[in-house]
């Protein structure tokens, strides 16, 4: 029997080179960290309630515990009810920091009961896949419910805008640059106290609009996104005398929710949309980026 580890000649590894194969590079390389909850600030017990995956170019995606019912077994129903607002507070903070493209090391929470771990390297086909895998592996307090999809991935507004922009570039061609603008708009203060910042990313000839995400499991986050987006557009419209204001909302797919969750989120979006339409907004929502992009192009064409 020939020995694979011994070879004669000038190249002692020639017998192994034919067995080499190229390992494809990972589609995504980044950092990840866990979000930790310490229910009692005076006791050292912590629970992992979420995962954050950072992008190489800045910013991050995250996923948090969607159901705190397992805490009922540890602290009782009264204590668990106190913990749910902390999880919502963490989601609010992470949404804001992700929108501003903060790094993982720059994440801080308003409550001392919340913290983030040191980052570790991770890789995979894409950030969303890495996020889903890590969340399933480390967040043990997520209820084990076979009916609940484990692949629900939160998409913040920045991610949704990226997906919609890709489709809009494809169908709009050179007109894309006439529709989409940088999302941060600086409005100087009349009293000289300092500039104000408004967030919206669509500015065709005679209108203003914003793409935003409703791909969340927490109704409070969806409602906050809608209120902020409509507030910024309404303020801009009043200052610049723009009447054609539009909100383009990307929702999660129905199969990603339990039936009560979907009904609650759907009712919330319908109610908020009705109120905003009464105020003169154009409201359009889909669960895919392509129809949103098509609607934006149609709206921009009308406003020209």
Secondary structure, 3 states (H helix, E strand, C coil): CCCCCCCCCCCCCHHHHCCCCCCCCCCEEEEEEEEEECCCCCCCCCEEEEEEEECCCCCEEEEECCCCCCHHHHHHHHHHHHHHHHHHHHHHHHHHHHHCCCCHHHCCCCCCCEEECCCEEEEECCHHHHHHHHHHHHCCCCCCCCCCCCCCCCECHHHHHHHHHHHHHHHHHHHHHHCECCCEEEECCCCCCCCEEEECCECCCCEEEEEEEEECCCHHHHHHHHHHHHHHHHHHHHHHCCCEEEEEEEECCHHHCCHHHHHHHHHHHHHHHHHHHHCCEEEEEECCHHHHHHHHHHHHHHHC
